[in-house]
Amino acid sequence: MILVNINIDRDIKCNNIKLDILCPISYPILRHSVSVYILTWLRSFYFRLTFSMGDCVSSFEKANFMIYVKTGDRLNSGTDANVQIILQDYSENKTEEFVLDKFFRNDFEKGNIDAFPVKKPSHFGNEIAEIEFWRDNAGLASDWYVDKICIENMKTNDTYVFPVFRWIKADYHYIIRHLDTSLPQLDPHPEQRLMELNDKRQSYQITEKIKGGPAQVKEIPSDEQFSFDYKWNIAKRKIQMIATSKLHMLLNGANWESLFDLTNVYSDAFGEPEGVKKWSNDIYFGSQRISSMNHSLIELCTAMPQKMNITEDELKQVLDKGWSIQQAIKANRLFIIDLIDIKDIPVRSPELILTCPIALFFLNEKKQLVPIAIQLFQEKREDNPVFTPKDPPNTWLMAKMWYNLADASYHQSLTHLAFTHLLMEGVCVVTHRQLSQSHPIFKLLAPHFLYLIAINTRGLDLLVAPNGWVDKTMAIGIKGMFSLIARGINIWRMDTHGTLPEDLKRRGLLNTNILPGYHFRDDALLLYQAIKNYVSKYVKLYYDKPEKIFDDWEIMSWGNELTKAREKGGCGILGVPNNGKFATVEDLTITLTSIIYTCSVGHASTNFPQYDEYAFPPNYPACLKGTPPKDKSPLTENDILIALPDKPTTLDIMTVTKILSDRGTNSIGDFEVQYIFDPPAKNIVNEFREELKDISKTIKERNKIRDPPYIWLDPDFVPNSISI
């Protein structure tokens, strides 16, 4: 216990305050530390006491302006430091220094808004152009993160917004202009802008965490950490979910006794996944290619694939009556998926096998996509037959399960993790390194990076780590996953795979009359076009002349680092328009649309169906035991059960995919953090929101006649960012 006897003489300086510290601990070092802390606190107290009686605490009746300060809600964002501010009008007149403090109130606490009335001098105008503010290092907790400062003219009721969104260094005078939005060549305070970018480059360093993989942040900056556990603590949530769902009995189980035994589990769990009742159905298997989580592999088939070990006459038997393969091709009713990209990817143990299938699908007379042929490996050989619906029922089922094993490996490694989470992390890092927070493009992109680095860091640490979830539940394990990621990012291009219309054109599916029922395409095109409209109007607002792009050294540095090879310290993204040397508004529009689309629509479509698909292992197995069928001999239900993951592994799959399928952030357009305050830009945001409302109505109407409905791309459901 420390007792402090303080005698303050108001006429002497704080340095001369007398302290009598009575401490029962005799260690001199500790006594010295306590004395220093008390003295620091008292200086702060005296500072506030002295200045709180000045202009800042003038009465509301005398005040000309009300200053509102919003402290951020990040971890340790509140401060005990002393804060001062100077206002400047558009004639460059300045006020005196105002001390922002209310006596006997703990100002600037995390998440709080504090209001301070101030009286302007007679020569000062009614409009505020910029503010200059700073803090000292006083108090036990002096660090401070500020969201924004708003100043209301008490006479006119006009409000001036000064977005901050920064950690405030001690004794550095920050100058923030009204709305804080400018291209670098137009910024009147380039020194501060450069200083802050240099600081960001130290915090956001680029590295390659996966050998041959995408660019990521070297160490997670404190700004990117979650300030709360909530649903982001995957391990904690998993334990809680098992305890509350009465599924703990599966932890000590072995193999499943019957499919009925497995199906019954879900009545006591987290809701029945879609796949439980439909997994054996060919129509459902076909819909998984176009209306589920791995929706962008299917292509229009324009010729019979020569590497498939089946003749056209044999295939004719599984088409609608009277149809031949050539007729189906000519009518645009034959489709193909070739998973050659996963060929020779390693698995986590020698007894496991990863197939590398090629499959054909037919659009039948009811306009339903159904599988007609599955070859589980690429090469023609006697022990690699082509399975068809004419084969024994359980043999055909097993062929579909081994196909989905390969599809799941591709989906989790590339469609989901590499092509959304990891590629966009690199873009996020480059954006922080090269674009000032005052840059309009930073403000456009920032809401779509919310929690991205944090969830990637936590996901890699908990799920994609040695002996983690991927190693326990997937045949490829992290060794195969990392190999596939390294392969995939050298294939993915922003101008094709990352630009929806071009990707659909590449696969022969841009025409919406081809392959009706391709719900992903039909809904995603609406959202892609809305995002592109939004981005195009926003970019044109700030780049109304071509030279503004050429003169913007920040956007040029951003494009350069996006495209620079990873081995040279860049992001290494292929297919950026004009190789990152942006010359037109269209170059920027395509690039920014791709990024926002991927962080929102792209991720939502591939992430949120996971529980419905993966939670019931026969439907979409990520790992199967034994060997794939090598002939068409009849198989039994027991053969299927033996191939499935055991009970503890199934429980692991159920809980994690349930967590990953939960939404964590606001719907697209409803930004958690508002970075855009420029009135013309805000109008563009509002127009975007109205277009999203119309799209939501359209999709809801479509879903009234879809069976089953495709809910994943309703804008009400799509988050702004990759946050889970």
Secondary structure as UniProt FT lines:
FT   STRAND          3..7
FT   TURN            10..11
FT   HELIX           14..16
FT   STRAND          18..22
FT   HELIX           28..51
FT   TURN            52..53
FT   HELIX           55..57
FT   TURN            60..62
FT   STRAND          65..71
FT   TURN            75..76
FT   STRAND          83..89
FT   TURN            90..91
FT   STRAND          98..99
FT   TURN            103..104
FT   TURN            110..111
FT   STRAND          113..118
FT   TURN            122..123
FT   STRAND          128..135
FT   STRAND          145..153
FT   TURN            154..156
FT   STRAND          159..167
FT   STRAND          174..177
FT   TURN            178..179
FT   HELIX           184..186
FT   HELIX           190..203
FT   STRAND          206..207
FT   TURN            211..212
FT   STRAND          216..217
FT   HELIX           222..224
FT   HELIX           230..232
FT   HELIX           234..245
FT   HELIX           248..252
FT   HELIX           259..264
FT   HELIX           265..268
FT   TURN            269..270
FT   HELIX           275..278
FT   TURN            279..280
FT   HELIX           282..287
FT   TURN            288..290
FT   STRAND          299..300
FT   TURN            306..307
FT   HELIX           312..316
FT   TURN            317..318
FT   TURN            321..322
FT   HELIX           325..330
FT   TURN            331..332
FT   STRAND          334..338
FT   HELIX           340..342
FT   TURN            343..344
FT   TURN            350..351
FT   STRAND          358..363
FT   TURN            365..366
FT   STRAND          369..375
FT   TURN            382..383
FT   STRAND          386..387
FT   TURN            389..390
FT   HELIX           393..410
FT   HELIX           411..422
FT   HELIX           423..434
FT   TURN            437..438
FT   HELIX           440..445
FT   HELIX           446..449
FT   TURN            450..451
FT   HELIX           452..462
FT   TURN            466..467
FT   HELIX           469..473
FT   HELIX           477..488
FT   TURN            489..491
FT   TURN            494..498
FT   HELIX           500..506
FT   TURN            507..508
FT   TURN            512..513
FT   TURN            516..517
FT   HELIX           519..542
FT   HELIX           546..550
FT   HELIX           553..563
FT   HELIX           566..568
FT   HELIX           577..580
FT   HELIX           585..597
FT   HELIX           598..602
FT   HELIX           603..607
FT   TURN            608..609
FT   HELIX           610..614
FT   TURN            617..619
FT   HELIX           637..643
FT   HELIX           647..660
FT   TURN            668..669
FT   HELIX           679..703
FT   TURN            704..705
FT   TURN            712..713
FT   TURN            715..717
//
